[in-house]
């Protein structure tokens, strides 16, 4: 009999907890089984993003060819605008005759045509190629010199225009014009020197008199780059590394000299690049080129014979 006042539902034997846990786990297993995916349905694979394609379209190619102008039309307009200013200045100081101006204009137009013919040749080569990343890396070797030429100006010392100036102007006219050009080159070069030295002073503090003395030393001891362009300051840095220690060290205290050496070590590494780009005056190029020849000869015939005069020809 059941004791009075006690319901049959509340009677719990000694193993009731174990039976309750077993029944609960069985119920959960049945629920999970009912919602599980069938064995014959494969698990979904994560979606892999498509590999990024290298794209170099006509606009990209144009922008790289005519950095920083953006395209051929703007580049040509800038070139022609600079030419007009140059001819106007030449006329102002030399009083050009109409025939002289026509000859110089024709010479300049020849330089412009040659440049754009070179650009068209690169364009054609890239269009006819694969136009992939490898092709772009190869064609860049031809684009970079064109960028440098545009940045430096098409009417430099080796241009048809510059050669025509020498043969078209009279001696008196050429002397006047050469003086103006030399003064402008010196002013631009001094500006580059000031910029470089101001940058160095962020880590090598200088007094005002020291700053001025180093600027004057560089301007007096070195020459402007053979062609001005985006690497003007690199040329100045290289010149700093070439200054005689005795002259530069005498302007600095021991701590300043020590700090400056960190910059000088880096600057010396730019020599070969500047030689290859044609940015050093000829008297500066002779030394680096001779050292480059010595290294090449020495690797073939040995260092003992590389310095012999007959091997430098």
N, C-alpha and C positions, 0 to 999 in steps of 0.2 A: 504493500500500500504506500501511497504517497502521503508524506506527512501533511497535516492540516495547515492550510494557508500558503502552500508552496506549489506553484504551477509546474507542470511537466516541462515547459519550455525553459525554465530557469535551472533545471538540474544539469550540472556539469560534472562529468567524470574526470578522473585524473589525467586523461590524454586529450582533453578538448582543445588545448592550444595547438598541439601538433596537427590535429585534424583540420583545424581552421586555416593554418598556414598552407597545408597541402591543397585544400580546396581553392584558396585564393590564387595560388600559383597556376593551378590548372585552368582557372577562368581567364587569367591574363594570357596564358599560352594560346588559348583558343581564339582570343581577340586578335593577337598579333598574327596568327596563322591566317585568319580570314582577310586581313588587310595586306599581307605580304604580296610582292610581285611574283608572278609565275616563274618557274625555273627556266622556261624556254625563252623568256624575254631578256635580251642582253641589257646590261647597264648602260646608260647614256654616257658617251664620251665627251669630255670637255671640248668646246670649240676653240681651235687654235687660230689666232689672228693671222691673216695672210701676210707673207713677208713683204716688207716695204720695198717698192720698186724705185730704182734710181731714174730720175726724170731730168733731162736737160733739154728744154724746148728752145725755140728760137729766141724768145725774150730773155731767157737765162744766159744764153750764149752771147747775145748782144750786150747785156748788162756787164758781163765779165770782160768782153773785148774793149768796151768803152768806159771802164771805171775811171773817174767817178761820174761821168756825164750821163750814163744810162743807155744811150743809143747813138747810132751813127749820125743822125740828123743834128742832134744837140752838139755832139762832138765837133762836127764840121763847122757849125755856126760859131763855136768858141774859137776854133783855130783861125777862121777867117776874121773874126773880130780882133784877135790878138795881132794878126798880120797887119790889119789896117792901122791899129794903134802904133805898131812898130814902124810902118812906112811913114805915118804922119809925123812921128817923132824924128825920124831920119830926115824928112823934108824940112822940119823946123830948124834943125841944127846945121844941115848941109845944103839946103836950097836945091833939092833935086830937080833936074830937068825932066821933061815929060818922057823923053826916051829912057832916061835912067830908071824912072819909076816903072815904066812898062817892062824893062828887062828884069827888074827885081820882082815884079808881080808874076811874071812868067816863071821865073826860077822857083818862087814859092809855090806856085800852082803845081809845078813838077814834083816837088817834095810831097805835097798833099796827095797827089795822084798815086805816087809810089806807095805811100803809107796805106791808102785805102785798097790798093791792089793787093798788098800783103794781107790785109784783113780779109778780103774776098777769098784769097787762096786758103786761109785757115777755115773760113766758113764752109767752103766747098768740101774740104777734106773731112770736116766733121759730119756734114750732111750725108756724105757718101759712105761713112763708116757705120759701125754698129750702134753708136750713140749710147753705149753703156758706161758704167763707171770706169772701167779700165781704159776705154777709148778717151774718156774725158781726162783722165790722169795723163795720158800720152799727149793729148792736144794742148794741155796746159803748158807744156814746155815751149810751145810756140805762141801761146797767148800772153804769157808773162813778159817777154821782151817787147811786145807791142804795147802793153800797158806802160812799161817803163819809157818807151819812146814818146808816147802821148803825154805822159806826165812831165817829161823833161822838155818837151817842145820839139816841133818838127824842124826848126830852123837853127839847130845847133852848129857847132864848129865843122862837122863833117857833112852838112847838108849842101845841096846845090845852091840854095839861097845864100848861105854864108860865103861860099866860094865866089858867087857872082858879085857879092858886095865888094870883095877885094879887087875884082877886075873892073868893076863899073864905076866906083867912086874915084875921084881924083885923090892924090896923096893928101892934100889939105882936107878934103871932105872926110876921108877915112880917119885921119888923125883926130878930128873933132868927134866923130861918131865913136871911135874906139875909146876915147876918154870918158864919154858918157856911159858906155856899156861897162867899162871897168869900174867906174864909181858905183854903178848900180849893183854889180856883182859883189863888190866889197861890202856894200851896205847890207845886202841880203845875207852874205856869209857871216858878217858880224852879228846879225840878228839870230842866226842859227847857233852861233857860239854862246850868245847870251841865254838862249832857251836851254841848251844843254847844261850850262854851268848852274843855272837856277835849279834845274832838276837834281843835279848832283848835290846841291846844298841842302836838300832834304835829309841827307844822311852825313854830309860833310859840311857843317856850318862854317861859313867864311865871313871874315870882316869885310866891310865895303872896299877897303883899299886892296885886300887880297883878291877879291872878286875882280876888280878893275885891272889889277896887274896880270892876272891869268888870262883875261879876255885879250888884253893888249899883246901878251906873249903869243897867244894862239894866232891872232891876226897877223902879227909880224913874222912869225916863224913858219906859217903854213899858207897854203893857197886855197881859194874856193874850189869846190868840186868841178870836175870837167863839165858836168851838166847838172843843173839844179833839178830837183824832183822830190819824190817822197822819202828819199834816203839821205837828205842833206845832213840831218842830225847824226846819222850813223857815221858819216865822213868826219864830223867834228869829234865824235867819240874816239874814232881810230887815231886822229891826230893827237888827242890828249895822251894816248898810250905811246905815241912816238916822240913826245917831247923829251929832251934830255933831262935825266933825273936831277942833274946839278942845278938847272935853271928852275925847274918846278919845285923841287924840294926846298930851295932857299926861300920860297914865298910862304911856306907852311910851317906850322909847329909839328912836333913829333906825332901827336895824336891825329891831326888832320892828315898827315902823310900816310899813316897807317890805314886810316879809313878809306882814303882815296885809292889805295892799292887794290881794294876789292872791286872797284869799278874798272881800273886799268886792266886787270886780268881778263875781265869779260870783253873789254873793248878790243883787245889784241886778237880775239877770235874772229873779228869781222873782216880781216885783211883780204882773205881769198875771195869772199863774196864781193867786196867792193872792186877788186881787180876784175873779176868776171863780168861785173855789170858796167865796167868802163867808167867808174865814178871818180877815179883818182887821176890827177894831172900826170902827164907822161913821166916827169922826173920822179914821181912817187911810185909809178907803176914799174919802172925798171928794176928797182930793188926787189919787190915782192915776186915779180915774174922770174927774176933770176933765181930766187930761192925755190920757187915752184919747179923750175927746170932742174935744179940741183937735186931736189928730192926724187924726181922722176928718173934722172940719169943714175943717181946713186942706187936706186932699187934694181937697176939693170947691170951696171958695171962695177958696183961697189963704191962705198964712200971714199976710198983712198984715191980713186982716179976721177971722181966727179968734179973736183975743183980745178982740174987742169983746163987751161984756156981753150984747147982744141975741142973740149967736150961741151963748151957753152955756145958754140956756133949754131 
